[in-house]
Amino acid sequence: MPATTTSTVYPAQKQRDTSNDLLVLHLRISERTGVVSELTMSAPAPHLDAIGWQLAHLAAYVGELHRAGQDPTGAGVYEFLCARTAWAWYPWQPLHDARVTCQLDVLIGPLDESGWPAVSLVVLESEDGKFGFSRKRLRPGAAAAVGVALDEIAGAHSSLCSRAAREGDAETAQRRDEAEALLAEVREVHERLRGRTNSEGVRKARAALHETPVHEPGTSRFEQLDPVSERLETFTGRIAQIDSRTNADTGETAVLFTVEHEQGRAGTGGVELPARLRCTVRGKAAAAAAADLAVGRHVIVVGRLEMQIYRSKEQPIPRSLVTFDVRAISPNLAV
């Protein structure tokens, strides 16, 4: 009888069971009002290109925010992503779940002056076993996050093109066509972001040709913190301190008072607020405010948040202070 030969199958040649693999997406959306929404969802990830598909959907959402000029919301991102992927709520800790082979941790904030949302992306990939691996990628900024999505979906599309040509399978051909549509969508978002990046580089290059102004000790300047010039913000609270000053150059009198506000630690756009907010009333309203305001009175103030950057004569060290430029003030009758 002929000798029986047995072929050796090495561990690296064994196909791993991927039917239970999961991709977990953790989203933290910071809204301009200060509301923070957190979503943790999972999707089946039996295919190696699953990460490219989900990152492509996130990049498409970033592009949609820019196109519509809208800030992100928890409800908005959930509706957008669930229309594209069959997500399920994930209530466990992904680091302790052997089924999770990829984690996407994403922070999304309000639109900045360029019209793009603030984005930070962390990608964690791992696989157990003798020949397992782990990889972590951190990409802050919308351009960097969309760049990762473009690389991943481009790689997935290339792989599917090769498989479809080799196998002639209808399901593979369908996934190839879907990946091609996603690739075109992400590429368009990436091109828009690259144009923004190039414009920002030109602006910085032009600014580098001029010396940065150095303010003399005893002077200050103000910068608006809200990029929308016509938008006003409202605070309620109790007056803790009152003062008035007159500008030596213009002769304008300004009434300064401190409000112990009730709005928490974040203002418009997530600006961190001090417990006591320094308010300023200028112009004709200053005289009336000086007569009506009193320490301990509960008031409602409407205006815009500013950042005051100044250098004192005693200690010429640049300092900054969040202040409130008051446009309207009235007593709070509800207290």
Secondary structure, DSSP 8 states (H G I E B T S, - for coil): ----------GGGS----TT-EEEEEEEEE-TTS-EEEEEEEEE--STTHHHHHHHHHHHHHHHHHHHT----HHHHHHHHHTTS--EE--S-GGG-TTEEEEEEEEEEEE-TTS-EEEEEEEEEEE-STT-EEEEEEEESHHHHHHHHHHHHHHHHHHHHHHHHHH--HHHHHHHHHHHHHHHHHHHHHHHHHHHHHHHHHHHHHHHTS------TT-EEEEES-S-TT--EEEEEEEEEEEEEE-TTT--EEEEEEEEESSTTB-GGG-B--SEEEEEE-TTHHHHHHHH--TT-EEEEEEEEEEEEE--SSS---EEEEEEEEEEEEE-TT-
